């Protein structure tokens, strides 16, 4: 059972993923990386008990998403930190798969 706040966060994340599908195919990976990175980093920074901070991030994210949903927005900027974060996440995932195959 999820709280109302958890449902709001998940609804915003789903809305962001739907927004990614509306963008031109060459730009979709950058938008997807931006969305994933933003949600993961904010989730790591904010305690689940800090309702005020979560509500603030929901309002801020909603405004930002409204801006990105505009069809005039065709691309987004992705920082080197985001690229490094994604690379390390992918390497960790592939390393755990390799380890599982080795054990079996």
Secondary structure, DSSP 8 states (H G I E B T S, - for coil): ---HHHHHHHHHHHHHHHHHHTS-HHHHHHHHHHHHHHHHHHHHHS-TT-HHHHHHHHHHHHHHHHHHHSTT-------HHHHHHHHHHHHHHHHHHHHHHHH-
